[in-house]
Amino acid sequence: MTAIKKPAASPRHRARELALQGIYEWRLSGSSATEIGRSTGDDKSLGRYDTGLYQQLLRGTIAQHEALGTLVAPHLDRPLDELSPIEFSVLLLGAYELTQQPEVPYRVIINEAVELAKTFGGSDGYKFVNGVLDKLAAQVRAAEVGA
């Protein structure tokens, strides 16, 4: 039986994966975005990724984590600090994109977040992420969601 080869991730998706991993690292270790970004930039085995998008997502999400957490919190069924580190990181990244990247359609942002949660999170974490980001999108992008 031949294994089906998964197509290579787009440079933008790969940037989101790396940003998620960096946010996760920040959450667990407290390393700065600069330290995490530098170590990622030095790693030549990471494949093709959009370095500008990666840096923007990593630095922006970490810099605005308190405001993003405040935005996400009303849509949660438990306190933010009780989320798994992956769910926490995916939600902050999705919230950052929803609020700071109006040029990216909200459906793309939610889909990317769901895919990240499927890849890195628990078995049903993606459903939780989808529900929370759907509610947040309706709040912060009401005109786009309503269209």
C-alpha positions as CSV (number, residue, x, y, z in Angstrom):
1,M,0.0,0.0,0.0
2,T,1.3,3.4,-1.0
3,A,1.1,6.2,1.5
4,I,-0.7,9.3,0.3
5,K,1.7,12.2,0.4
6,K,0.2,15.3,1.9
7,P,0.9,18.5,-0.1
8,A,3.3,20.9,1.3
9,A,1.8,23.6,3.5
10,S,1.6,27.0,2.0
11,P,4.2,29.5,3.2
12,R,1.4,31.4,5.0
13,H,0.0,28.3,6.7
14,R,3.6,27.3,7.7
15,A,4.1,30.8,9.2
16,R,0.9,30.3,11.3
17,E,2.2,26.9,12.5
18,L,5.5,28.4,13.5
19,A,3.8,31.4,15.2
20,L,1.6,29.0,17.1
21,Q,4.6,27.0,18.3
22,G,6.3,30.2,19.3
23,I,3.2,31.4,21.3
24,Y,3.0,28.0,22.9
25,E,6.7,28.3,23.9
26,W,6.2,31.8,25.3
27,R,3.2,30.5,27.3
28,L,5.2,27.7,28.8
29,S,8.6,29.2,29.2
30,G,8.1,33.0,29.4
31,S,10.7,33.5,26.6
32,S,10.4,36.8,24.8
33,A,9.1,37.1,21.3
34,T,12.5,38.3,20.2
35,E,14.3,35.3,21.7
36,I,11.8,32.9,20.1
37,G,11.9,34.7,16.7
38,R,15.7,34.6,16.7
39,S,15.9,30.9,17.5
40,T,13.3,30.2,14.8
41,G,15.2,32.4,12.2
42,D,18.4,30.5,13.0
43,D,16.7,27.1,12.3
44,K,17.2,26.2,8.7
45,S,15.2,23.0,8.8
46,L,11.8,24.6,9.1
47,G,11.0,24.7,5.4
48,R,9.5,27.5,3.4
49,Y,7.4,30.0,5.4
50,D,6.4,33.7,5.1
51,T,8.9,35.2,7.5
52,G,7.2,38.6,7.6
53,L,3.8,37.0,8.5
54,Y,5.5,34.8,11.1
55,Q,7.2,37.7,12.8
56,Q,4.0,39.8,12.8
57,L,1.8,37.0,14.2
58,L,4.3,36.0,16.9
59,R,5.3,39.5,18.1
60,G,1.8,41.0,17.8
61,T,0.0,38.1,19.6
62,I,2.5,38.1,22.5
63,A,2.6,41.9,22.7
64,Q,-1.3,42.1,22.8
65,H,-1.9,38.9,24.8
66,E,-3.7,40.7,27.6
67,A,-6.2,42.6,25.3
68,L,-6.7,39.5,23.2
69,G,-7.4,37.4,26.3
70,T,-10.0,40.0,27.4
71,L,-11.7,39.8,24.0
72,V,-11.8,36.0,24.0
73,A,-12.8,35.5,27.7
74,P,-16.5,36.2,27.4
75,H,-16.9,33.5,24.8
76,L,-15.3,30.7,26.9
77,D,-16.9,28.1,29.1
78,R,-14.1,28.3,31.6
79,P,-11.4,30.7,32.7
80,L,-8.7,31.5,30.1
81,D,-5.9,30.1,32.4
82,E,-7.7,26.7,32.5
83,L,-7.4,26.2,28.7
84,S,-4.8,23.8,27.4
85,P,-1.7,25.6,26.3
86,I,-2.5,24.7,22.6
87,E,-6.2,25.9,22.8
88,F,-5.0,29.1,24.6
89,S,-2.3,29.7,21.9
90,V,-4.6,29.0,18.9
91,L,-7.3,31.3,20.3
92,L,-4.9,34.2,20.9
93,L,-3.5,33.8,17.5
94,G,-7.0,33.7,15.9
95,A,-8.1,36.7,17.9
96,Y,-5.0,38.6,16.8
97,E,-5.7,37.9,13.2
98,L,-9.4,38.7,13.5
99,T,-8.6,42.1,15.1
100,Q,-5.4,43.1,13.3
101,Q,-5.6,41.6,9.8
102,P,-8.9,42.9,8.2
103,E,-7.5,42.1,4.8
104,V,-7.7,38.3,5.6
105,P,-11.3,37.0,5.4
106,Y,-12.6,35.9,8.8
107,R,-13.5,32.5,7.4
108,V,-9.9,31.9,6.4
109,I,-8.7,32.9,9.8
110,I,-11.1,30.5,11.5
111,N,-10.3,27.7,9.1
112,E,-6.6,28.1,9.7
113,A,-7.1,28.1,13.5
114,V,-9.3,25.0,13.3
115,E,-6.6,23.2,11.2
116,L,-3.9,24.2,13.7
117,A,-6.1,22.9,16.6
118,K,-6.6,19.6,14.7
119,T,-2.9,19.3,14.0
120,F,-1.5,20.2,17.5
121,G,-4.4,20.0,19.9
122,G,-6.5,17.4,21.6
123,S,-9.1,15.3,19.7
124,D,-12.0,17.7,19.9
125,G,-10.2,20.9,20.7
126,Y,-10.8,22.2,17.2
127,K,-14.6,22.2,17.8
128,F,-14.1,24.5,20.8
129,V,-11.7,26.8,18.9
130,N,-14.2,27.0,16.0
131,G,-17.1,27.9,18.3
132,V,-15.2,30.6,20.2
133,L,-13.7,32.2,17.1
134,D,-17.1,32.2,15.4
135,K,-18.5,34.2,18.3
136,L,-15.6,36.5,18.4
137,A,-15.8,37.1,14.6
138,A,-19.4,38.1,15.0
139,Q,-18.4,40.6,17.6
140,V,-15.3,42.1,16.0
141,R,-16.2,41.8,12.3
142,A,-20.0,42.1,12.5
143,A,-20.3,43.7,9.0
144,E,-18.2,41.1,7.3
145,V,-20.0,38.2,9.1
146,G,-23.4,39.7,8.4
147,A,-22.7,40.1,4.7
